[in-house]
């Protein structure tokens, strides 16, 4: 599915609708994963990325889900069918390729997220810092996965817009 996003940008560029040199990728939840994958697994496609509550380490995510399910075999089989073989999860985990990114990354995550653990963004931020890559990390105190509180939802939107404007300014 990741290549579908980049193929979409390429098609829009071919039609003269967008400038491919000015594309940024922004997403939340699965879209947050896609934003991170867009700048780590597919370098050079985007000028910047904003990931809101995105999964950065699929194996860590899988292990937590499996453990919290009570080691449910049905859940395990469903996850592996959807995500692929467990020994290949690191190959599609943005955190594994943090050092490969060539675009600034903003991570935004609610501290009280019970769907995608805050740890996913925290570890990605650490990996980006360890690699000397530009990143910004916005922690939303008391916020869940769905950004249910209007004040933090507004903070997320303001932060994301400011980040994109800074890293992809209008000419």
LINGIDA-V658881 format. One record per residue. RES is the residue in one small letter. SS is DSSP state (hx for helix, st for strand, lp for the rest). PHI is phi in radians with two decimals (none if undefined). NEAR is the number of other ideal C-beta (glycine too) atoms within 12 Angstrom. Layout:
res->RES ss->SS phi->PHI near->NEAR
res->RES ss->SS phi->PHI near->NEAR
This chain:
res->x ss->lp phi->none near->19
res->x ss->hx phi->-1.09 near->26
res->x ss->hx phi->-1.17 near->16
res->x ss->hx phi->-1.07 near->14
res->x ss->hx phi->-1.11 near->28
res->x ss->hx phi->-1.17 near->26
res->x ss->hx phi->-1.09 near->17
res->x ss->hx phi->-1.10 near->22
res->x ss->hx phi->-1.09 near->29
res->x ss->hx phi->-1.07 near->20
res->x ss->hx phi->-1.13 near->15
res->x ss->hx phi->-1.05 near->17
res->x ss->hx phi->-1.16 near->18
res->x ss->hx phi->-1.06 near->13
res->x ss->lp phi->-1.42 near->12
res->x ss->lp phi->1.38 near->9
res->x ss->lp phi->-1.46 near->14
res->x ss->lp phi->-2.28 near->19
res->x ss->lp phi->-1.66 near->18
res->x ss->hx phi->-1.11 near->22
res->x ss->hx phi->-1.40 near->15
res->x ss->hx phi->-2.10 near->22
res->x ss->lp phi->-1.54 near->30
res->x ss->lp phi->-2.06 near->33
res->x ss->st phi->-2.14 near->43
res->x ss->st phi->-2.34 near->34
res->x ss->st phi->-2.86 near->31
res->x ss->st phi->-2.21 near->33
res->x ss->lp phi->1.07 near->27
res->x ss->hx phi->-1.05 near->25
res->x ss->hx phi->-1.08 near->26
res->x ss->hx phi->-1.17 near->40
res->x ss->hx phi->-1.04 near->39
res->x ss->hx phi->-1.06 near->36
res->x ss->hx phi->-1.11 near->46
res->x ss->hx phi->-1.16 near->55
res->x ss->hx phi->-1.13 near->42
res->x ss->hx phi->-1.08 near->42
res->x ss->hx phi->-1.86 near->47
res->x ss->hx phi->-1.94 near->41
res->x ss->lp phi->-1.56 near->33
res->x ss->lp phi->-2.30 near->31
res->x ss->lp phi->-1.04 near->21
res->x ss->lp phi->1.53 near->18
res->x ss->lp phi->-1.56 near->32
res->x ss->lp phi->-2.32 near->39
res->x ss->lp phi->-1.38 near->32
res->x ss->st phi->-2.84 near->35
res->x ss->st phi->-2.48 near->49
res->x ss->st phi->-2.16 near->45
res->x ss->st phi->-2.02 near->51
res->x ss->st phi->-1.80 near->45
res->x ss->lp phi->0.91 near->44
res->x ss->lp phi->-1.61 near->47
res->x ss->lp phi->-1.42 near->44
res->x ss->lp phi->-1.95 near->47
res->x ss->lp phi->-2.32 near->34
res->x ss->hx phi->-1.15 near->37
res->x ss->hx phi->-1.18 near->28
res->x ss->hx phi->-1.06 near->28
res->x ss->hx phi->-1.12 near->38
res->x ss->hx phi->-1.03 near->31
res->x ss->hx phi->-1.04 near->20
res->x ss->hx phi->-1.15 near->22
res->x ss->hx phi->-1.05 near->29
res->x ss->hx phi->-1.13 near->24
res->x ss->hx phi->-1.10 near->16
res->x ss->hx phi->-1.23 near->17
res->x ss->lp phi->-1.43 near->17
res->x ss->lp phi->1.40 near->11
res->x ss->lp phi->1.07 near->13
res->x ss->lp phi->-1.15 near->14
res->x ss->hx phi->-1.14 near->12
res->x ss->hx phi->-1.11 near->13
res->x ss->hx phi->-1.10 near->20
res->x ss->hx phi->-1.00 near->21
res->x ss->hx phi->-1.11 near->16
res->x ss->hx phi->-1.11 near->15
res->x ss->hx phi->-1.10 near->27
res->x ss->hx phi->-1.18 near->21
res->x ss->hx phi->-1.13 near->12
res->x ss->hx phi->-1.32 near->19
res->x ss->hx phi->-1.71 near->29
res->x ss->lp phi->1.76 near->17
res->x ss->lp phi->-1.00 near->16
res->x ss->hx phi->-1.04 near->24
res->x ss->hx phi->-1.27 near->13
res->x ss->hx phi->-1.93 near->15
res->x ss->hx phi->-1.09 near->28
res->x ss->hx phi->-1.15 near->23
res->x ss->hx phi->-1.24 near->20
res->x ss->hx phi->-2.16 near->32
res->x ss->lp phi->-1.76 near->32
res->x ss->hx phi->-0.93 near->49
res->x ss->hx phi->-1.04 near->41
res->x ss->hx phi->-1.04 near->26
res->x ss->hx phi->-1.95 near->28
res->x ss->hx phi->-0.95 near->35
res->x ss->hx phi->-1.21 near->19
res->x ss->hx phi->-1.52 near->24
res->x ss->lp phi->-1.14 near->37
res->x ss->lp phi->-2.15 near->24
res->x ss->lp phi->-2.42 near->36
res->x ss->st phi->-1.12 near->27
res->x ss->st phi->-2.20 near->48
res->x ss->st phi->-1.97 near->43
res->x ss->st phi->-1.93 near->50
res->x ss->st phi->-2.26 near->47
res->x ss->st phi->-2.67 near->43
res->x ss->st phi->-1.33 near->36
res->x ss->lp phi->-1.09 near->24
res->x ss->lp phi->-1.83 near->22
res->x ss->lp phi->-1.18 near->33
res->x ss->lp phi->-1.82 near->18
res->x ss->lp phi->-1.66 near->27
res->x ss->lp phi->-2.00 near->38
res->x ss->lp phi->-1.01 near->29
res->x ss->hx phi->-0.89 near->32
res->x ss->hx phi->-0.95 near->24
res->x ss->hx phi->-1.07 near->40
res->x ss->hx phi->-1.30 near->45
res->x ss->hx phi->-1.05 near->26
res->x ss->hx phi->-1.19 near->31
res->x ss->hx phi->-1.13 near->49
res->x ss->hx phi->-1.04 near->32
res->x ss->hx phi->-1.08 near->20
res->x ss->hx phi->-1.15 near->31
res->x ss->hx phi->-1.13 near->35
res->x ss->hx phi->-1.09 near->19
res->x ss->hx phi->-1.03 near->14
res->x ss->lp phi->-1.53 near->22
res->x ss->lp phi->1.25 near->12
res->x ss->lp phi->-1.69 near->31
res->x ss->lp phi->-1.25 near->24
res->x ss->st phi->-2.64 near->35
res->x ss->st phi->-2.27 near->28
res->x ss->st phi->-2.26 near->30
res->x ss->st phi->-1.90 near->31
res->x ss->st phi->-1.61 near->25
res->x ss->st phi->-1.80 near->35
res->x ss->lp phi->-1.12 near->16
res->x ss->lp phi->1.17 near->16
res->x ss->lp phi->-1.92 near->29
res->x ss->lp phi->-1.73 near->23
res->x ss->lp phi->-1.17 near->31
res->x ss->lp phi->-1.61 near->21
res->x ss->lp phi->0.90 near->31
res->x ss->lp phi->-1.24 near->18
res->x ss->lp phi->-1.61 near->19
res->x ss->hx phi->-1.09 near->13
res->x ss->hx phi->-1.12 near->16
res->x ss->hx phi->-1.36 near->29
res->x ss->hx phi->-1.10 near->23
res->x ss->hx phi->-1.14 near->15
res->x ss->hx phi->-1.06 near->24
res->x ss->hx phi->-1.06 near->34
res->x ss->hx phi->-1.11 near->22
res->x ss->hx phi->-1.11 near->19
res->x ss->hx phi->-1.12 near->28
res->x ss->hx phi->-1.11 near->36
res->x ss->hx phi->-1.10 near->21
res->x ss->hx phi->-1.06 near->20
res->x ss->hx phi->-1.13 near->34
res->x ss->hx phi->-1.14 near->29
res->x ss->hx phi->-1.10 near->17
res->x ss->hx phi->-1.18 near->19
res->x ss->hx phi->-1.66 near->28
res->x ss->lp phi->-2.57 near->27
res->x ss->lp phi->-1.12 near->13
res->x ss->lp phi->-1.17 near->10
res->x ss->lp phi->-1.35 near->6
